Amino acid sequence: MTNQTIMRFPKGRTAFLLIHGVGEQNPFETVDYFAQNLLKYFDKQNLPFKLEHLIAKRRLSNGSIWTESFVRLSSTDTTQDWLIDVHEYYWAHNTENKISVPEMLQWAERTLDGTIEFYSRKENQALLNALLANKNRKSLFTYRLRWLTIFLRLFNFVYPGLRLGLWLILSFVGPFLRGRFLQSAWKLSKQIVTPPLVNLVGDIAIYSITDRKSPYQKIRQQIVTESLTLLKAILKDKQANYDQVILTGHSLGSCIAYDTLNLLCIETSLSQDKTKSLLLNKIQGLITFGSPLDKIAFFFREVAQEGQYIRQRMLEHLNSFRVKPEFALQSSYLTNNPVECKLEQVRWVNYYHLQDPISGHLDYYENLDNVEMKYQASWGVQGHLCYWIDPNFYENIADRFLYASNKDGGGNQKFLQQADYSKA
């Protein structure tokens, strides 16, 4: 990165809509992590700023009123007119502890099969060669996802015995326990023996199931609908009057952010007037990190059975935001996609780490920058979560999005060319 000798100030009015990832999240945790690290970044820049807690009246998709809390960073220098609001869409309560280990394993194996099929195509050989040539990539297997399937297989084998043994112990010592240990011994045994990584995979597996006969499909639909409802409210917020809104999704949250934009494309394809009223030009960025988007895409490709070319084309049309056209079914039928995307201005940046078993270089999509993070982390949960505390992550985001409003894109592009983050 080039050294900056001149103090730079953020420009315009920016809103980040954070969508948290898998795991046992609590409300405002992502706001806390994101805002704290932005504060640290601005402290290093010696910028005068203040932090405020604000509230706003919002509506759910069913019309119910609720109060949103968010934080605002703004300048204490009256000559500087900028602000950064950090919003959060919280959805963790929808998926927690709702899927079995065998179902997770089935999802992982089907996804691995789709990954192998994708990179085995002749037209994708260059992508695979580029990934394998990465000097930082040290793996016994060609596809890192195989480690996850092996892990789930082993856990699925020992899980029943571990849980039964722990249940017997908890039942025996129950009279001497206190606090959270006073809950059902059978329920508690599941919480104790299940590694965090299994819970992470479980949430992703639930969300990726789109079969309307599955009870999980309603969970997915509800999550995306409410995410879009909050995004619309932020776009239309006359008091904040944002210059740019940036969707920021970690882990499964990146899939929710993507599906939110995809659903927005579908909705705006139905009405030109609605497109204008939604102020879509304000959506300037999509940040994904720790993202399993490619893995979920591979899973979706297995949904349509061989020979169901009409069904496959319909599914492709409904999930087509930034998907590379060469990965669509080659057919002389249904060539016109009724979903017309209006989000060409969105700059998509995907951050991934080689020790993160859930994320990866996104090759299924086009018009995005893949950025490999280099923080020190062990394989698994640590590799998946340390984006939140990596200073380079926030510096990269600031350099890409905070030093230009919609009216000053040229200067920001010039800086990016100097910093050359696309090769990080």
C-alpha positions in Angstrom: 0.0 0.0 0.0 1.2 3.5 -0.8 2.0 5.9 2.1 -0.4 8.8 2.3 1.2 12.0 3.4 -2.0 14.0 3.2 -4.8 13.5 5.8 -7.8 12.1 4.1 -11.4 12.6 5.3 -14.4 10.4 4.5 -16.8 11.9 2.1 -20.6 11.9 2.0 -23.2 10.0 4.0 -22.6 6.3 4.2 -24.6 3.5 5.6 -23.3 0.0 6.3 -26.0 -2.7 6.6 -24.3 -5.6 8.5 -25.6 -9.1 8.2 -24.0 -11.4 10.7 -22.9 -14.9 10.0 -23.6 -18.3 11.5 -23.1 -19.2 15.2 -24.7 -18.2 18.5 -24.9 -14.4 17.7 -26.4 -11.8 20.0 -28.0 -8.6 18.9 -25.5 -5.7 18.3 -22.4 -7.9 18.4 -21.6 -7.2 14.8 -22.2 -3.5 15.3 -19.8 -3.6 18.2 -17.0 -5.4 16.3 -17.4 -3.3 13.1 -17.8 0.1 14.8 -15.0 -0.5 17.3 -12.5 -1.3 14.5 -13.6 1.6 12.5 -12.9 3.8 15.5 -9.4 2.3 15.8 -8.8 3.0 12.1 -9.9 6.6 12.4 -7.8 7.0 15.6 -4.7 6.0 13.6 -5.7 8.6 11.0 -5.9 11.2 13.7 -9.4 12.2 12.5 -11.7 14.2 14.9 -14.9 12.1 15.3 -17.7 11.2 17.6 -19.8 8.1 18.1 -23.6 8.3 18.8 -26.3 5.7 19.4 -29.4 6.5 17.4 -32.8 4.9 17.0 -35.3 4.9 14.1 -38.9 3.6 13.7 -39.0 0.7 11.2 -41.7 -1.7 10.0 -41.4 -5.5 9.5 -42.7 -7.0 6.2 -46.0 -7.7 7.9 -46.4 -4.1 8.9 -45.5 -4.4 12.6 -43.6 -1.5 14.0 -40.3 -2.0 15.7 -37.4 0.3 16.9 -34.0 -0.1 15.2 -30.9 0.9 17.1 -27.7 1.8 15.2 -24.5 3.8 15.7 -23.2 6.8 13.8 -19.7 8.0 13.4 -19.4 11.7 12.3 -16.8 14.5 12.4 -16.5 16.9 15.3 -14.9 19.3 12.9 -17.8 21.5 11.6 -16.0 22.0 8.3 -16.2 18.3 7.6 -19.7 17.1 6.6 -19.5 13.3 6.6 -21.1 10.5 8.6 -21.0 6.7 8.7 -24.0 4.8 10.1 -23.6 1.1 11.1 -26.9 -0.8 10.9 -27.5 -4.5 11.7 -29.9 -7.1 10.4 -30.2 -9.7 13.2 -31.5 -13.2 12.2 -29.6 -15.8 14.4 -32.7 -16.8 16.3 -34.3 -18.3 13.1 -31.8 -21.1 12.6 -30.2 -22.1 15.9 -30.1 -25.8 16.8 -32.6 -26.9 14.1 -30.7 -29.4 11.9 -29.2 -32.9 12.5 -25.6 -33.9 12.0 -26.5 -36.4 9.2 -28.3 -33.7 7.3 -25.2 -31.4 7.6 -23.0 -34.3 6.3 -25.4 -34.9 3.4 -25.3 -31.2 2.5 -21.4 -31.1 2.7 -21.0 -34.1 0.5 -23.4 -32.9 -2.2 -21.7 -29.6 -2.2 -18.3 -31.2 -2.6 -19.6 -33.3 -5.5 -20.8 -30.0 -7.1 -17.5 -28.4 -6.5 -15.6 -31.2 -8.1 -17.9 -31.2 -11.1 -17.5 -27.5 -11.5 -13.7 -27.4 -11.5 -13.5 -30.6 -13.7 -14.9 -28.7 -16.6 -12.4 -27.9 -19.3 -13.4 -24.2 -19.3 -12.7 -24.0 -15.5 -9.3 -25.6 -15.6 -7.5 -22.3 -15.5 -9.4 -21.3 -12.3 -8.4 -24.5 -10.6 -4.7 -24.2 -11.7 -4.7 -20.6 -10.3 -6.0 -21.8 -7.0 -3.6 -24.7 -6.7 -0.6 -22.4 -7.7 -1.2 -20.2 -4.6 2.0 -20.5 -2.5 0.0 -20.0 0.7 -2.3 -22.9 -0.1 -1.1 -26.0 1.7 -3.5 -28.9 1.6 -3.4 -32.7 1.3 -6.5 -32.6 -0.9 -7.2 -30.7 -4.1 -10.4 -29.4 -2.7 -10.3 -27.9 0.8 -13.9 -28.7 1.3 -13.0 -32.4 1.6 -11.5 -31.6 5.0 -14.9 -30.4 6.2 -16.6 -33.5 5.0 -14.0 -35.8 6.7 -14.5 -33.8 9.9 -18.3 -34.2 9.7 -18.0 -37.9 9.0 -15.8 -38.5 12.0 -18.1 -36.4 14.3 -21.2 -38.1 12.9 -19.6 -41.4 13.9 -18.7 -40.5 17.5 -21.6 -38.1 18.2 -24.2 -40.6 19.4 -21.8 -42.2 21.9 -20.5 -38.9 23.2 -23.9 -37.5 23.7 -25.3 -40.5 25.4 -22.3 -40.7 27.8 -22.5 -37.1 28.7 -26.2 -37.3 29.2 -25.7 -40.1 31.8 -23.1 -38.1 33.6 -25.2 -34.9 33.7 -28.2 -36.9 34.9 -26.2 -38.4 37.7 -24.6 -35.2 38.9 -27.7 -33.1 38.2 -28.6 -32.4 41.9 -25.2 -30.7 42.3 -25.3 -28.4 39.2 -26.3 -24.8 39.0 -26.8 -22.0 36.5 -27.2 -23.1 32.8 -26.5 -26.7 33.8 -30.0 -26.8 35.4 -31.7 -27.2 32.0 -32.6 -30.5 30.4 -29.6 -32.9 30.5 -30.4 -34.3 27.1 -30.6 -30.8 25.5 -27.5 -29.6 27.4 -25.5 -32.7 26.3 -26.0 -31.7 22.6 -24.7 -28.1 23.3 -21.6 -29.4 25.0 -20.5 -32.1 22.6 -21.2 -30.2 19.4 -18.2 -28.2 18.2 -18.8 -24.6 17.1 -17.8 -25.5 13.5 -20.7 -28.0 13.3 -23.1 -25.3 14.4 -21.7 -23.0 11.7 -22.2 -25.6 9.0 -25.6 -26.4 10.3 -26.9 -22.9 9.8 -25.5 -22.8 6.2 -27.1 -26.2 5.4 -30.5 -24.9 6.7 -30.4 -21.8 4.7 -29.3 -23.5 1.5 -32.4 -25.8 1.4 -35.0 -24.3 -1.0 -37.3 -27.2 -1.2 -40.8 -25.8 -0.4 -41.7 -29.1 1.2 -38.9 -28.6 3.8 -39.7 -26.7 7.0 -36.3 -25.0 6.5 -37.5 -23.2 3.4 -39.9 -21.0 5.4 -36.9 -20.0 7.6 -34.9 -18.9 4.5 -37.8 -17.0 3.0 -38.5 -15.1 6.2 -34.9 -14.1 6.7 -34.5 -12.7 3.1 -37.8 -10.9 3.2 -37.0 -9.1 6.4 -33.5 -8.3 5.2 -34.9 -6.6 2.1 -37.5 -4.8 4.1 -34.8 -3.2 6.3 -32.7 -2.4 3.3 -35.6 -0.5 1.7 -36.2 1.4 4.9 -32.6 2.5 5.0 -32.6 3.6 1.3 -35.7 5.6 1.8 -34.7 7.2 5.1 -35.2 10.9 4.4 -33.6 12.1 7.6 -30.3 10.2 7.0 -30.4 10.9 3.3 -27.5 8.5 2.5 -25.3 9.0 -0.5 -24.4 5.3 -0.5 -25.5 2.1 1.2 -23.2 -0.8 1.4 -24.4 -4.4 2.3 -21.8 -6.2 4.4 -22.2 -9.9 5.1 -20.1 -12.3 7.0 -20.3 -16.1 6.4 -24.0 -17.0 5.9 -24.7 -13.3 6.2 -23.0 -12.8 2.8 -25.5 -15.3 1.2 -28.3 -13.3 2.8 -26.9 -10.1 1.5 -26.5 -11.6 -2.0 -30.0 -13.1 -1.9 -31.4 -9.7 -0.7 -29.9 -8.0 -3.8 -31.1 -10.9 -6.0 -34.6 -10.6 -4.6 -34.4 -6.8 -5.2 -33.5 -7.5 -8.9 -36.6 -9.8 -9.2 -38.9 -7.2 -7.6 -37.6 -4.3 -9.7 -38.0 -6.4 -12.9 -41.8 -6.3 -12.3 -42.2 -2.5 -12.1 -40.2 0.4 -13.5 -41.9 2.8 -11.2 -40.9 0.8 -8.2 -37.3 0.8 -9.4 -37.2 4.5 -9.2 -39.0 4.7 -5.8 -36.5 2.3 -4.2 -33.5 4.6 -5.0 -31.4 1.7 -6.2 -28.5 4.0 -7.3 -27.7 4.5 -3.6 -26.6 0.8 -3.3 -23.0 1.2 -4.0 -21.3 -1.8 -2.4 -21.5 -5.5 -1.5 -18.8 -6.7 0.9 -18.7 -10.5 1.5 -16.2 -12.2 3.9 -16.0 -15.7 5.1 -18.5 -16.4 2.3 -19.8 -19.9 1.3 -21.6 -18.5 -1.8 -19.8 -20.7 -4.2 -20.5 -23.8 -2.1 -24.2 -22.9 -1.9 -24.2 -22.3 -5.7 -22.8 -25.8 -6.2 -25.5 -27.2 -4.0 -28.2 -25.4 -5.9 -26.9 -26.9 -9.2 -27.8 -30.3 -7.8 -31.4 -29.4 -7.1 -32.6 -29.8 -10.7 -32.3 -33.5 -11.7 -30.6 -34.5 -14.9 -33.0 -33.9 -17.8 -35.1 -31.2 -16.1 -33.7 -28.5 -18.3 -36.9 -26.3 -18.0 -36.8 -26.4 -14.2 -33.0 -25.8 -14.1 -33.3 -22.7 -16.4 -36.1 -21.3 -14.2 -34.0 -21.8 -11.1 -31.1 -20.1 -12.8 -33.2 -17.1 -13.8 -34.3 -16.7 -10.2 -30.8 -16.8 -8.8 -28.9 -14.9 -11.5 -27.4 -11.8 -9.9 -23.7 -11.6 -11.2 -23.6 -15.3 -12.1 -21.2 -15.9 -15.0 -23.3 -16.6 -18.1 -21.1 -19.5 -19.1 -22.3 -21.5 -16.1 -26.0 -21.4 -17.3 -27.5 -24.4 -19.0 -26.8 -24.4 -22.7 -30.3 -24.7 -24.3 -32.2 -23.2 -27.2 -35.2 -22.7 -24.9 -35.9 -20.1 -22.2 -32.9 -18.0 -23.4 -34.5 -14.7 -22.2 -34.1 -14.0 -18.5 -37.2 -12.2 -17.1 -35.2 -11.0 -14.2 -33.5 -7.8 -15.3 -30.9 -6.6 -12.8 -30.6 -2.9 -12.2 -27.5 -3.0 -9.9 -24.6 -2.6 -12.3 -23.1 0.2 -10.1 -22.6 -2.1 -7.1 -18.9 -2.8 -6.3 -18.5 -6.3 -4.9 -15.5 -7.2 -2.9 -15.1 -10.7 -1.5 -12.6 -11.4 1.4 -11.4 -14.9 2.1 -8.8 -16.8 4.1 -7.1 -20.1 3.4 -7.6 -21.3 7.0 -11.3 -20.6 6.7 -13.1 -23.9 5.7 -16.3 -22.0 4.9 -15.0 -19.2 2.7 -13.1 -19.2 -0.6 -12.2 -17.5 -3.8 -15.6 -16.9 -5.5 -15.4 -18.2 -9.1 -19.1 -18.7 -9.9 -19.7 -15.0 -10.1 -18.5 -12.1 -12.2 -17.6 -8.4 -11.7 -16.1 -8.8 -8.2 -12.7 -8.5 -6.5 -11.5 -11.5 -4.6 -9.1 -10.5 -1.8 -7.1 -13.0 0.2 -6.6 -12.0 3.8 -3.2 -12.9 5.5 -3.9 -12.7 9.3 -2.5 -15.5 11.5 -5.2 -18.1 12.3 -5.6 -21.8 12.8 -7.9 -23.8 10.5 -11.5 -23.8 11.5 -13.5 -21.4 13.6 -10.6 -19.0 14.2 -9.9 -18.7 10.5 -13.5 -18.1 9.9 -14.0 -15.3 12.6 -10.8 -13.3 12.6 -11.8 -11.0 9.8 -13.7 -9.0 12.4 -10.5 -8.1 14.3 -8.0 -7.8 11.5 -7.0 -4.1 11.0 -6.1 -4.6 7.4 -9.7 -5.7 6.7 -11.1 -2.3 7.9 -8.3 -0.3 6.2 -9.1 -2.1 2.9 -12.8 -1.3 3.2 -12.2 2.3 4.1 -9.8 2.8 1.2 -12.4 1.3 -1.2 -15.6 2.9 0.0 -15.2 5.8 2.4 -13.2 8.3 0.6 -15.7 9.0 -2.2 -19.4 9.6 -2.4 -21.4 8.9 -5.5 -20.4 12.2 -6.9 -16.6 11.6 -6.5 -16.1 8.0 -7.8 -13.1 9.0 -10.0 -10.8 10.0 -7.1 -11.6 6.8 -5.3 -10.8 4.7 -8.4 -7.5 6.5 -8.8 -6.5 5.7 -5.2 -7.4 2.1 -5.7 -5.2 1.8 -8.7 -2.3 3.1 -6.6 -3.0 0.8 -3.7 -3.6 -2.2 -6.0 -5.7 -4.2 -3.5 -7.0 -6.5 -6.2 -3.6 -8.3 -6.0 -3.5 -8.5 -2.2 
